[in-house]
């Protein structure tokens, strides 16, 4: 933003946060001296941001200890889960081999057709697995477009 | 020490000296559980606070923080120590929080839930100026609640950028690196968020006057 360019709110935001290089910053300061509208906008930015609440988390030592114990319990359980999974897999493989040996005429049964109607709960559980799906980004983009009107 | 580390070091009293952290990290790598527990305890407050500011809910913040520490635990062997643990946790918590916010928003969209208008029940620092009149105090509290609701409605990334810049006071360059975004994108997210706050604030003032 210079004296010859239209007023730019984005530049004022970056000016407020001290995120501009020195030259641009000086240009804005010069512009502000002559532009009442930009001065008002900057004041509004400052005043509105001053009202944004700030969460302060003061964990006492007991809470820190409880949290640490919860994390450590989960690291323990992950380790415990890890071992039987291999043991279980080996046992299952052994059992399958035994069944196939003892039943030479074993015929494959038709697979059970799963119920196509997922309950809402199951759908939610599947959503929990979504980590960084493009559709989520698209929805966010749509949300932003909505915000812009 | 990376530039992100420098930014964090400049702004916070770090919970642990780098040398002590390195020793504990090495011990944790060698299977000493108490060393890892010490690291968790030292970093828990900052980590929960960041997650709380990002998702706006204490219990969800603790859940996200626990997940971040579990990921650190799983990565101990490969954690090279190029960055400080605090930096690593900040990055991981920010990304987990963004994913969490997106999932929550998607759930609401799918099941037509209201968009978190009244779910903020955690204690927030909304204290008004005690020297102001009761009327002004009430007005300040209402404005702060309105701003909190707006913050909760921001798209996940926009909210993360705003919280990391405005509340955590990290430079945009570091935020871009943490969230794996371009600096231009981060600037746009910040501008959009600030613009919404300014409009909301102006409308609130007009209503009062």
HADDOCK unambig.tbl for C-alpha pairs under 7 A between the chains (distance, minus, plus):
assign (segid A and resid 10 and name CA) (segid B and resid 191 and name CA) 5.48 0.50 0.50
assign (segid A and resid 13 and name CA) (segid B and resid 191 and name CA) 6.17 0.50 0.50
assign (segid A and resid 44 and name CA) (segid B and resid 198 and name CA) 6.15 0.50 0.50
assign (segid A and resid 45 and name CA) (segid B and resid 198 and name CA) 5.55 0.50 0.50
assign (segid A and resid 48 and name CA) (segid B and resid 197 and name CA) 6.11 0.50 0.50
assign (segid A and resid 48 and name CA) (segid B and resid 198 and name CA) 5.40 0.50 0.50
assign (segid A and resid 48 and name CA) (segid B and resid 201 and name CA) 5.46 0.50 0.50
assign (segid A and resid 49 and name CA) (segid B and resid 197 and name CA) 6.96 0.50 0.50
assign (segid A and resid 51 and name CA) (segid B and resid 143 and name CA) 6.90 0.50 0.50
assign (segid A and resid 51 and name CA) (segid B and resid 144 and name CA) 5.50 0.50 0.50
assign (segid A and resid 52 and name CA) (segid B and resid 144 and name CA) 5.89 0.50 0.50
assign (segid A and resid 52 and name CA) (segid B and resid 147 and name CA) 5.57 0.50 0.50
assign (segid A and resid 52 and name CA) (segid B and resid 148 and name CA) 6.62 0.50 0.50
assign (segid A and resid 53 and name CA) (segid B and resid 124 and name CA) 6.98 0.50 0.50
assign (segid A and resid 53 and name CA) (segid B and resid 125 and name CA) 6.05 0.50 0.50
assign (segid A and resid 53 and name CA) (segid B and resid 126 and name CA) 5.79 0.50 0.50
assign (segid A and resid 53 and name CA) (segid B and resid 144 and name CA) 5.87 0.50 0.50
assign (segid A and resid 53 and name CA) (segid B and resid 148 and name CA) 6.45 0.50 0.50
assign (segid A and resid 54 and name CA) (segid B and resid 124 and name CA) 6.72 0.50 0.50
assign (segid A and resid 54 and name CA) (segid B and resid 125 and name CA) 5.67 0.50 0.50
assign (segid A and resid 54 and name CA) (segid B and resid 167 and name CA) 6.78 0.50 0.50
assign (segid A and resid 55 and name CA) (segid B and resid 53 and name CA) 5.97 0.50 0.50
assign (segid A and resid 55 and name CA) (segid B and resid 124 and name CA) 5.00 0.50 0.50
assign (segid A and resid 55 and name CA) (segid B and resid 125 and name CA) 5.54 0.50 0.50
assign (segid A and resid 56 and name CA) (segid B and resid 49 and name CA) 6.78 0.50 0.50
assign (segid A and resid 56 and name CA) (segid B and resid 125 and name CA) 6.53 0.50 0.50
assign (segid A and resid 57 and name CA) (segid B and resid 45 and name CA) 6.91 0.50 0.50
assign (segid A and resid 57 and name CA) (segid B and resid 49 and name CA) 5.23 0.50 0.50
assign (segid A and resid 59 and name CA) (segid B and resid 45 and name CA) 5.95 0.50 0.50
assign (segid A and resid 64 and name CA) (segid B and resid 41 and name CA) 5.84 0.50 0.50
assign (segid A and resid 64 and name CA) (segid B and resid 44 and name CA) 6.59 0.50 0.50
assign (segid A and resid 65 and name CA) (segid B and resid 41 and name CA) 6.71 0.50 0.50
assign (segid A and resid 68 and name CA) (segid B and resid 37 and name CA) 6.20 0.50 0.50
assign (segid A and resid 68 and name CA) (segid B and resid 40 and name CA) 5.92 0.50 0.50
assign (segid A and resid 68 and name CA) (segid B and resid 41 and name CA) 5.65 0.50 0.50
assign (segid A and resid 71 and name CA) (segid B and resid 66 and name CA) 5.72 0.50 0.50
assign (segid A and resid 71 and name CA) (segid B and resid 70 and name CA) 6.98 0.50 0.50
assign (segid A and resid 72 and name CA) (segid B and resid 37 and name CA) 6.78 0.50 0.50
assign (segid A and resid 75 and name CA) (segid B and resid 70 and name CA) 6.54 0.50 0.50
assign (segid A and resid 127 and name CA) (segid B and resid 103 and name CA) 6.99 0.50 0.50
assign (segid A and resid 131 and name CA) (segid B and resid 99 and name CA) 6.03 0.50 0.50
assign (segid A and resid 132 and name CA) (segid B and resid 99 and name CA) 6.60 0.50 0.50
assign (segid A and resid 136 and name CA) (segid B and resid 102 and name CA) 6.29 0.50 0.50
assign (segid A and resid 140 and name CA) (segid B and resid 155 and name CA) 5.87 0.50 0.50
assign (segid A and resid 143 and name CA) (segid B and resid 155 and name CA) 6.97 0.50 0.50
assign (segid A and resid 144 and name CA) (segid B and resid 155 and name CA) 6.88 0.50 0.50
